[in-house]
Every structure is written in C-alpha cells, then in structure tokens.
Amino acid sequence: MVGGVETFGVAIGGIAGLLIVNVMPKDQYAAYTFLVACMTLILGITDLGLAHCTLPIVGQRAGEVPWVVGVCHQVFRKRWLLLALGLAVIGPYWFYTSQQHAWAGWAYLTASLLMVAVVLLALREHYANTVLLILGQIPTLNRIAFLSHCVRIAFVGVVLLLPATSWSVTGIVAATAAASFVSVVLYRKAFRTQQLPDAHLDAADTKKVDAQVLRIAKPLVLPAIFYQVQGVITVFLVSLFGTASMMAEVGAFGRLAMVLIVVDRVTNTLLFPAIARAPVGARLGAIVAQAHVAYFAMGALVLLTSFFFPQYWILLLGKQYTSMTPLVWMVFLASILMNASGFAFRTLSVRGATAGQTYSIAVTLITQILYLWLVGVSDLRSVLGFGIATSLANFGYQYFLLAVRWLEWRKDAVDEAQARL
C-alpha cells in the first residue's frame, strides 16, 4: 500500500513538474527553480540534524503514545526556534540573486511570500507525519498523502490551463501551499480522531531527551549546514555565475531524477523505523544488507536506461530541452550516488550512529576544489560533472562509515550472545 501510494504521489508530482517544465517559459521556470532552492535551504537550516533524532530516541518505546508525542514535541520545538536563523541566512541570498536576474514585481514578491508560507506549513506537516509514522499509522499517512497530491495536481492543472503571465509562478507556488494546507488540516483531524494527547515531557524526561538530542545532533550540525547547501549546489552556482536559461535547465533535469524518490519515500516509511527498532543481531544485519543490495540494483537499472535510451527521458521535458539529451546519464548518475549516500546515512542515523560525519565536509570540499581547479564550471556539462564529483565523494565516505559501524554492530551482537551464555 505504501509503495502504491508513494508511487502515485511521485507520479503525480512528476506529472505536475513535467507539465510545468513543458508549459512554463524558461525565464519563469528559472525563477521557480530558484524559489524552490531557497525554500529547501530554509527547511534545511531548521533541521541541522534534528530530524534524525526522533527515531533513535523513541527506540523500542514506539508503542507508548505519550512518550512518542512528547519526544516529537521536544525535538520540533527546536526546529521552530531555528526558523528565524534560516530566514536571516537565506534572505540576503534571495535579495542579491533576485536583483541579479531582475526578478521583481508584485507577482514575484507574492510567490516569495507564499514560499515562506509553505515553509511554515511544512514544519507542521513534518511534525505530524513523524508522530504518526512512529506510531505505525500507515493507512492514515497514505490517505493524507493521496489527498494532498490530488489537490496539488488539480491546482497546477488550473494554473497551466490559463495563459502564461508573470503570475504563473505565483500560481504554481500557491498550488504547493494549498496542498500543504490540506495536509495540515487532515493531520489535525487525524490527531483528534485517534485522540492523540498533546503530551509534553516532564522535567526529568526533558533533560534526558535534550541530552540525547545533543549527542545525536551535535556531530551533524556542521555537516547538516554544509550538505543543505550541497543539496542545491548546482542551482546555487548557476544562480550566481550562470544565466537564467542554465538555471531552468538544471531545474528541469532535476525533474527526471524524481523516479528515485519512490524508493526513498517507501524506505523512510517502512524500512528505517524497522531498523531503529531492531535489536542488535542477525536480523539487523540481514535487513541492512538486503535493503542496500536492492537499492543498488534499482539504481543500476535506472542508470542503464538513461545511458542507452536518453531520448525517451528527454521527451518528458519537451522541445525546449532537446539539446540536453547527451547529458541525461550525468543527471541520473549524480542523483543515484547522492541518494545512495543518503540511504547509508539514514541507516546510520536511525541507530544513533552519527559520529564522524563532520569529517565528510573535508572530503567533499577537497573533491570540489580539485574539480573546480581542474575543470571549472563554464557550461552545463561541467556543472553536472561538479555534481557527480560531489556525489561520489559523499557516497564513498558514507559507505566507509557504514562499513565501520557494520563491523561494530556484528561485534556487539557476538558480545551480547556470549553474555547470555
């Protein structure tokens, strides 16, 4: 059921995105790509590793509703406090880039304000989704996701049926805001229906949870800041040094990689909570090994299709982007490597194994500096190559950490077995 709903969601999101790419002029799509990047960065700054704290802290107490709600409250309270920091950091970047590309007027300003509204709604969505996910309310999550996707595609369809104007970008952003608003309303209804208490931790538990949050999130603060920028690094580079047309092309290519999101969403809902709950032992090792083998097989299949049949992928973007056909495989390779590194990281983080992440910054920066020194970023091919180099550095480091932790988990399992004997 999760696979079906998430596939439907990604399909609807992909259809909406591809319709936007095909119908919207390049200059407007460039502005939309930039605003999405700003929203992503703001949400990333509100995180700083906090999103990876709830599952390992709740652990095997996932059946205790007050404990689950209380832990999520305590963690997400910190995310709201970080929102002001995110707005303060991204605000100057938004202003400078908007001036550089001459994006102005009431339509663009309204779209920017709507993106801020999307951020506010997204934080409420993430909180409610985390609570229901930990409590195993999968049918409820499926139903809410399905309705939210339907609302977005309906709004996008209406906007794109109208003549293209400067307000088209505003309409597309409004569609995202409407879908998020519907999700928040449905989450609130679900909380009331299931009579979930508005539980808060007592002083002793608050102190204990804060200590665990600090232990898990502290090693992730610098990597979180760094990798939030890395997540939109190609858009960031093009927005500062490239043209609006290049930015539109980078954003359009990102739509093709959405096929990979299906697996990520399904694993976030089903796999990682299971890894968080599993006791150390053979079952944990089997779950991790089988999941990663399956993930690699799926990624390899997608990469092969992008290499041998790129013309079919480029048909999805429309005639505006036909010249980019030879570069399709580069987009998928970068996305597959980065998603796989995120897959390895999530495997570690749900077990609370976040130590050593700070050193990944040095590995990535050295790789990027070498690439910029040797190749540069003069055109779209070099920008995509920069993304591949960055993704490869992340991939290698995260799987190195996972291999180290794997050996430690096996040793812990042997020690526990010997202690029982």
Contacts in CASP RR format, 6 or more apart in sequence:
PFRMAT RR
TARGET T0000
AUTHOR 0000-0000-0000
METHOD contacts of the structure
MODEL  1
MVGGVETFGVAIGGIAGLLIVNVMPKDQYAAYTFLVACMTLILGITDLGL
AHCTLPIVGQRAGEVPWVVGVCHQVFRKRWLLLALGLAVIGPYWFYTSQQ
HAWAGWAYLTASLLMVAVVLLALREHYANTVLLILGQIPTLNRIAFLSHC
VRIAFVGVVLLLPATSWSVTGIVAATAAASFVSVVLYRKAFRTQQLPDAH
LDAADTKKVDAQVLRIAKPLVLPAIFYQVQGVITVFLVSLFGTASMMAEV
GAFGRLAMVLIVVDRVTNTLLFPAIARAPVGARLGAIVAQAHVAYFAMGA
LVLLTSFFFPQYWILLLGKQYTSMTPLVWMVFLASILMNASGFAFRTLSV
RGATAGQTYSIAVTLITQILYLWLVGVSDLRSVLGFGIATSLANFGYQYF
LLAVRWLEWRKDAVDEAQARL
1 138 0 8 1.000
1 139 0 8 1.000
1 142 0 8 1.000
2 138 0 8 1.000
2 142 0 8 1.000
2 265 0 8 1.000
2 266 0 8 1.000
2 269 0 8 1.000
2 270 0 8 1.000
3 262 0 8 1.000
3 266 0 8 1.000
5 142 0 8 1.000
5 145 0 8 1.000
5 146 0 8 1.000
6 145 0 8 1.000
6 262 0 8 1.000
6 265 0 8 1.000
6 266 0 8 1.000
6 269 0 8 1.000
7 262 0 8 1.000
8 146 0 8 1.000
8 149 0 8 1.000
9 145 0 8 1.000
9 146 0 8 1.000
9 149 0 8 1.000
10 258 0 8 1.000
10 259 0 8 1.000
10 261 0 8 1.000
10 262 0 8 1.000
10 265 0 8 1.000
12 149 0 8 1.000
12 150 0 8 1.000
12 152 0 8 1.000
12 153 0 8 1.000
13 149 0 8 1.000
13 152 0 8 1.000
13 153 0 8 1.000
13 258 0 8 1.000
14 255 0 8 1.000
14 258 0 8 1.000
15 153 0 8 1.000
16 152 0 8 1.000
16 153 0 8 1.000
16 156 0 8 1.000
16 157 0 8 1.000
16 175 0 8 1.000
17 156 0 8 1.000
17 255 0 8 1.000
18 255 0 8 1.000
18 316 0 8 1.000
18 317 0 8 1.000
19 156 0 8 1.000
19 157 0 8 1.000
19 160 0 8 1.000
20 29 0 8 1.000
20 32 0 8 1.000
20 156 0 8 1.000
20 160 0 8 1.000
20 172 0 8 1.000
21 29 0 8 1.000
21 252 0 8 1.000
21 255 0 8 1.000
21 316 0 8 1.000
21 317 0 8 1.000
21 318 0 8 1.000
21 320 0 8 1.000
21 321 0 8 1.000
22 317 0 8 1.000
22 318 0 8 1.000
22 320 0 8 1.000
23 160 0 8 1.000
23 164 0 8 1.000
24 32 0 8 1.000
24 160 0 8 1.000
24 164 0 8 1.000
24 168 0 8 1.000
24 169 0 8 1.000
24 172 0 8 1.000
25 164 0 8 1.000
26 244 0 8 1.000
26 245 0 8 1.000
26 248 0 8 1.000
26 320 0 8 1.000
27 244 0 8 1.000
27 245 0 8 1.000
27 248 0 8 1.000
28 164 0 8 1.000
28 166 0 8 1.000
28 168 0 8 1.000
28 169 0 8 1.000
29 248 0 8 1.000
29 251 0 8 1.000
29 252 0 8 1.000
30 101 0 8 1.000
30 244 0 8 1.000
30 245 0 8 1.000
30 247 0 8 1.000
30 248 0 8 1.000
31 101 0 8 1.000
31 103 0 8 1.000
31 108 0 8 1.000
31 111 0 8 1.000
31 169 0 8 1.000
31 244 0 8 1.000
32 111 0 8 1.000
32 169 0 8 1.000
32 172 0 8 1.000
32 173 0 8 1.000
33 235 0 8 1.000
33 247 0 8 1.000
33 248 0 8 1.000
33 250 0 8 1.000
33 251 0 8 1.000
34 97 0 8 1.000
34 98 0 8 1.000
34 101 0 8 1.000
34 103 0 8 1.000
34 235 0 8 1.000
34 239 0 8 1.000
34 247 0 8 1.000
35 111 0 8 1.000
35 112 0 8 1.000
35 115 0 8 1.000
35 169 0 8 1.000
35 173 0 8 1.000
36 115 0 8 1.000
37 232 0 8 1.000
37 235 0 8 1.000
37 236 0 8 1.000
37 239 0 8 1.000
38 90 0 8 1.000
38 91 0 8 1.000
38 93 0 8 1.000
38 94 0 8 1.000
38 112 0 8 1.000
38 115 0 8 1.000
39 115 0 8 1.000
39 118 0 8 1.000
39 119 0 8 1.000
40 228 0 8 1.000
40 231 0 8 1.000
40 232 0 8 1.000
41 86 0 8 1.000
41 89 0 8 1.000
41 90 0 8 1.000
41 93 0 8 1.000
41 228 0 8 1.000
41 229 0 8 1.000
41 232 0 8 1.000
42 83 0 8 1.000
42 86 0 8 1.000
42 87 0 8 1.000
42 90 0 8 1.000
42 116 0 8 1.000
42 119 0 8 1.000
43 119 0 8 1.000
43 122 0 8 1.000
43 123 0 8 1.000
44 86 0 8 1.000
44 224 0 8 1.000
44 228 0 8 1.000
45 82 0 8 1.000
45 85 0 8 1.000
45 86 0 8 1.000
45 89 0 8 1.000
45 90 0 8 1.000
45 225 0 8 1.000
45 228 0 8 1.000
46 79 0 8 1.000
46 80 0 8 1.000
46 82 0 8 1.000
46 83 0 8 1.000
46 85 0 8 1.000
46 86 0 8 1.000
46 119 0 8 1.000
46 123 0 8 1.000
47 79 0 8 1.000
47 82 0 8 1.000
47 224 0 8 1.000
47 228 0 8 1.000
48 82 0 8 1.000
48 217 0 8 1.000
48 220 0 8 1.000
48 221 0 8 1.000
48 224 0 8 1.000
48 225 0 8 1.000
49 216 0 8 1.000
49 217 0 8 1.000
49 220 0 8 1.000
49 221 0 8 1.000
49 224 0 8 1.000
49 354 0 8 1.000
50 75 0 8 1.000
50 76 0 8 1.000
50 78 0 8 1.000
50 79 0 8 1.000
50 82 0 8 1.000
50 213 0 8 1.000
50 217 0 8 1.000
51 79 0 8 1.000
51 126 0 8 1.000
51 130 0 8 1.000
52 216 0 8 1.000
52 217 0 8 1.000
52 220 0 8 1.000
52 346 0 8 1.000
52 349 0 8 1.000
52 350 0 8 1.000
52 352 0 8 1.000
52 354 0 8 1.000
53 75 0 8 1.000
53 212 0 8 1.000
53 213 0 8 1.000
53 216 0 8 1.000
53 217 0 8 1.000
54 71 0 8 1.000
54 72 0 8 1.000
54 75 0 8 1.000
54 130 0 8 1.000
54 134 0 8 1.000
55 134 0 8 1.000
55 272 0 8 1.000
55 273 0 8 1.000
55 276 0 8 1.000
55 349 0 8 1.000
55 350 0 8 1.000
56 212 0 8 1.000
56 216 0 8 1.000
56 276 0 8 1.000
56 349 0 8 1.000
56 350 0 8 1.000
56 351 0 8 1.000
56 352 0 8 1.000
57 71 0 8 1.000
57 75 0 8 1.000
57 209 0 8 1.000
57 212 0 8 1.000
57 213 0 8 1.000
57 216 0 8 1.000
58 67 0 8 1.000
58 68 0 8 1.000
58 71 0 8 1.000
58 134 0 8 1.000
58 276 0 8 1.000
59 276 0 8 1.000
59 277 0 8 1.000
60 277 0 8 1.000
60 279 0 8 1.000
61 67 0 8 1.000
61 68 0 8 1.000
62 68 0 8 1.000
62 134 0 8 1.000
62 135 0 8 1.000
62 136 0 8 1.000
62 273 0 8 1.000
62 277 0 8 1.000
63 135 0 8 1.000
65 135 0 8 1.000
65 196 0 8 1.000
65 197 0 8 1.000
65 199 0 8 1.000
66 197 0 8 1.000
66 199 0 8 1.000
67 199 0 8 1.000
68 131 0 8 1.000
68 134 0 8 1.000
68 135 0 8 1.000
69 131 0 8 1.000
69 196 0 8 1.000
69 197 0 8 1.000
69 198 0 8 1.000
69 199 0 8 1.000
70 199 0 8 1.000
70 200 0 8 1.000
70 201 0 8 1.000
71 201 0 8 1.000
71 209 0 8 1.000
72 127 0 8 1.000
72 130 0 8 1.000
72 131 0 8 1.000
72 134 0 8 1.000
73 199 0 8 1.000
73 200 0 8 1.000
73 201 0 8 1.000
74 200 0 8 1.000
74 201 0 8 1.000
74 206 0 8 1.000
74 209 0 8 1.000
74 210 0 8 1.000
74 213 0 8 1.000
75 209 0 8 1.000
75 213 0 8 1.000
76 123 0 8 1.000
76 126 0 8 1.000
76 127 0 8 1.000
76 130 0 8 1.000
78 213 0 8 1.000
79 123 0 8 1.000
79 126 0 8 1.000
80 123 0 8 1.000
83 119 0 8 1.000
83 120 0 8 1.000
83 123 0 8 1.000
87 116 0 8 1.000
94 112 0 8 1.000
97 103 0 8 1.000
97 239 0 8 1.000
97 240 0 8 1.000
98 104 0 8 1.000
98 108 0 8 1.000
98 112 0 8 1.000
100 239 0 8 1.000
100 240 0 8 1.000
101 239 0 8 1.000
101 244 0 8 1.000
105 166 0 8 1.000
107 165 0 8 1.000
107 166 0 8 1.000
107 167 0 8 1.000
107 169 0 8 1.000
107 170 0 8 1.000
108 166 0 8 1.000
108 169 0 8 1.000
108 170 0 8 1.000
110 167 0 8 1.000
110 170 0 8 1.000
111 169 0 8 1.000
111 170 0 8 1.000
111 171 0 8 1.000
111 173 0 8 1.000
114 170 0 8 1.000
114 173 0 8 1.000
114 174 0 8 1.000
114 176 0 8 1.000
114 177 0 8 1.000
115 173 0 8 1.000
117 177 0 8 1.000
118 173 0 8 1.000
118 176 0 8 1.000
118 177 0 8 1.000
118 180 0 8 1.000
121 177 0 8 1.000
121 180 0 8 1.000
121 181 0 8 1.000
121 183 0 8 1.000
121 184 0 8 1.000
122 180 0 8 1.000
124 184 0 8 1.000
124 187 0 8 1.000
125 180 0 8 1.000
125 183 0 8 1.000
125 184 0 8 1.000
125 187 0 8 1.000
128 184 0 8 1.000
128 187 0 8 1.000
128 188 0 8 1.000
128 190 0 8 1.000
128 191 0 8 1.000
129 141 0 8 1.000
129 187 0 8 1.000
131 191 0 8 1.000
131 196 0 8 1.000
132 140 0 8 1.000
132 141 0 8 1.000
132 187 0 8 1.000
132 190 0 8 1.000
133 141 0 8 1.000
133 268 0 8 1.000
133 269 0 8 1.000
133 273 0 8 1.000
134 273 0 8 1.000
135 196 0 8 1.000
136 273 0 8 1.000
137 190 0 8 1.000
137 194 0 8 1.000
138 269 0 8 1.000
138 270 0 8 1.000
140 190 0 8 1.000
140 194 0 8 1.000
141 269 0 8 1.000
143 186 0 8 1.000
144 183 0 8 1.000
144 186 0 8 1.000
144 187 0 8 1.000
144 190 0 8 1.000
145 183 0 8 1.000
147 182 0 8 1.000
147 183 0 8 1.000
147 186 0 8 1.000
148 179 0 8 1.000
148 180 0 8 1.000
148 182 0 8 1.000
148 183 0 8 1.000
148 186 0 8 1.000
149 179 0 8 1.000
151 175 0 8 1.000
151 178 0 8 1.000
151 179 0 8 1.000
151 182 0 8 1.000
152 175 0 8 1.000
152 176 0 8 1.000
152 178 0 8 1.000
152 179 0 8 1.000
155 171 0 8 1.000
155 174 0 8 1.000
155 175 0 8 1.000
155 178 0 8 1.000
155 179 0 8 1.000
156 172 0 8 1.000
156 175 0 8 1.000
159 168 0 8 1.000
159 171 0 8 1.000
159 172 0 8 1.000
159 174 0 8 1.000
159 175 0 8 1.000
160 168 0 8 1.000
162 168 0 8 1.000
201 209 0 8 1.000
216 349 0 8 1.000
216 352 0 8 1.000
216 354 0 8 1.000
217 354 0 8 1.000
219 354 0 8 1.000
219 355 0 8 1.000
219 356 0 8 1.000
219 357 0 8 1.000
219 358 0 8 1.000
220 349 0 8 1.000
220 354 0 8 1.000
220 357 0 8 1.000
222 358 0 8 1.000
222 361 0 8 1.000
223 357 0 8 1.000
223 358 0 8 1.000
223 360 0 8 1.000
223 361 0 8 1.000
226 361 0 8 1.000
226 364 0 8 1.000
227 394 0 8 1.000
229 236 0 8 1.000
230 364 0 8 1.000
230 390 0 8 1.000
230 394 0 8 1.000
231 338 0 8 1.000
233 386 0 8 1.000
233 387 0 8 1.000
233 390 0 8 1.000
234 250 0 8 1.000
234 383 0 8 1.000
234 384 0 8 1.000
234 386 0 8 1.000
234 387 0 8 1.000
235 247 0 8 1.000
235 250 0 8 1.000
235 251 0 8 1.000
237 377 0 8 1.000
237 383 0 8 1.000
237 386 0 8 1.000
238 246 0 8 1.000
238 247 0 8 1.000
238 250 0 8 1.000
238 383 0 8 1.000
239 247 0 8 1.000
241 377 0 8 1.000
246 380 0 8 1.000
246 383 0 8 1.000
249 321 0 8 1.000
249 324 0 8 1.000
249 380 0 8 1.000
250 380 0 8 1.000
250 383 0 8 1.000
252 317 0 8 1.000
252 320 0 8 1.000
252 321 0 8 1.000
252 324 0 8 1.000
253 317 0 8 1.000
253 324 0 8 1.000
253 327 0 8 1.000
253 328 0 8 1.000
253 331 0 8 1.000
253 384 0 8 1.000
254 331 0 8 1.000
254 335 0 8 1.000
255 316 0 8 1.000
255 317 0 8 1.000
256 306 0 8 1.000
256 313 0 8 1.000
256 316 0 8 1.000
256 317 0 8 1.000
256 328 0 8 1.000
256 331 0 8 1.000
256 332 0 8 1.000
257 331 0 8 1.000
257 332 0 8 1.000
257 335 0 8 1.000
259 302 0 8 1.000
260 299 0 8 1.000
260 302 0 8 1.000
260 335 0 8 1.000
260 336 0 8 1.000
260 339 0 8 1.000
263 295 0 8 1.000
263 298 0 8 1.000
263 339 0 8 1.000
264 339 0 8 1.000
264 343 0 8 1.000
267 291 0 8 1.000
267 295 0 8 1.000
267 343 0 8 1.000
267 346 0 8 1.000
268 346 0 8 1.000
271 287 0 8 1.000
271 291 0 8 1.000
272 346 0 8 1.000
272 347 0 8 1.000
272 350 0 8 1.000
273 350 0 8 1.000
274 287 0 8 1.000
275 284 0 8 1.000
275 287 0 8 1.000
275 288 0 8 1.000
275 347 0 8 1.000
275 350 0 8 1.000
275 351 0 8 1.000
276 350 0 8 1.000
276 351 0 8 1.000
278 284 0 8 1.000
278 287 0 8 1.000
280 409 0 8 1.000
280 412 0 8 1.000
280 413 0 8 1.000
280 416 0 8 1.000
281 409 0 8 1.000
281 410 0 8 1.000
281 412 0 8 1.000
281 413 0 8 1.000
281 416 0 8 1.000
282 413 0 8 1.000
284 409 0 8 1.000
284 413 0 8 1.000
285 406 0 8 1.000
285 409 0 8 1.000
285 410 0 8 1.000
288 347 0 8 1.000
288 406 0 8 1.000
291 343 0 8 1.000
291 347 0 8 1.000
292 343 0 8 1.000
292 344 0 8 1.000
292 347 0 8 1.000
295 340 0 8 1.000
295 343 0 8 1.000
296 340 0 8 1.000
299 336 0 8 1.000
299 340 0 8 1.000
302 332 0 8 1.000
302 336 0 8 1.000
303 329 0 8 1.000
303 332 0 8 1.000
303 333 0 8 1.000
303 336 0 8 1.000
305 312 0 8 1.000
305 313 0 8 1.000
306 313 0 8 1.000
306 328 0 8 1.000
306 329 0 8 1.000
306 331 0 8 1.000
306 332 0 8 1.000
306 333 0 8 1.000
307 329 0 8 1.000
310 325 0 8 1.000
310 326 0 8 1.000
310 328 0 8 1.000
310 329 0 8 1.000
311 325 0 8 1.000
313 328 0 8 1.000
314 321 0 8 1.000
314 322 0 8 1.000
314 324 0 8 1.000
314 325 0 8 1.000
314 328 0 8 1.000
317 324 0 8 1.000
324 380 0 8 1.000
327 380 0 8 1.000
327 381 0 8 1.000
327 384 0 8 1.000
330 381 0 8 1.000
330 384 0 8 1.000
330 385 0 8 1.000
330 388 0 8 1.000
331 384 0 8 1.000
333 388 0 8 1.000
333 391 0 8 1.000
334 384 0 8 1.000
334 385 0 8 1.000
334 387 0 8 1.000
334 388 0 8 1.000
334 390 0 8 1.000
334 391 0 8 1.000
335 391 0 8 1.000
336 391 0 8 1.000
337 388 0 8 1.000
337 391 0 8 1.000
337 392 0 8 1.000
337 394 0 8 1.000
337 395 0 8 1.000
338 390 0 8 1.000
338 391 0 8 1.000
338 394 0 8 1.000
338 395 0 8 1.000
340 395 0 8 1.000
340 399 0 8 1.000
341 391 0 8 1.000
341 394 0 8 1.000
341 395 0 8 1.000
341 396 0 8 1.000
341 397 0 8 1.000
341 398 0 8 1.000
341 399 0 8 1.000
342 394 0 8 1.000
342 398 0 8 1.000
344 395 0 8 1.000
344 398 0 8 1.000
344 399 0 8 1.000
344 401 0 8 1.000
344 402 0 8 1.000
345 357 0 8 1.000
345 398 0 8 1.000
347 402 0 8 1.000
348 354 0 8 1.000
348 398 0 8 1.000
348 401 0 8 1.000
348 402 0 8 1.000
348 405 0 8 1.000
351 405 0 8 1.000
351 409 0 8 1.000
353 401 0 8 1.000
353 405 0 8 1.000
356 401 0 8 1.000
357 401 0 8 1.000
359 397 0 8 1.000
360 393 0 8 1.000
360 394 0 8 1.000
360 397 0 8 1.000
360 398 0 8 1.000
363 393 0 8 1.000
363 397 0 8 1.000
364 390 0 8 1.000
364 393 0 8 1.000
364 394 0 8 1.000
364 397 0 8 1.000
366 393 0 8 1.000
367 389 0 8 1.000
367 390 0 8 1.000
367 392 0 8 1.000
367 393 0 8 1.000
368 386 0 8 1.000
368 389 0 8 1.000
368 390 0 8 1.000
368 393 0 8 1.000
370 389 0 8 1.000
371 385 0 8 1.000
371 386 0 8 1.000
371 389 0 8 1.000
371 390 0 8 1.000
372 386 0 8 1.000
375 382 0 8 1.000
375 385 0 8 1.000
375 386 0 8 1.000
376 382 0 8 1.000
376 386 0 8 1.000
377 383 0 8 1.000
377 386 0 8 1.000
END
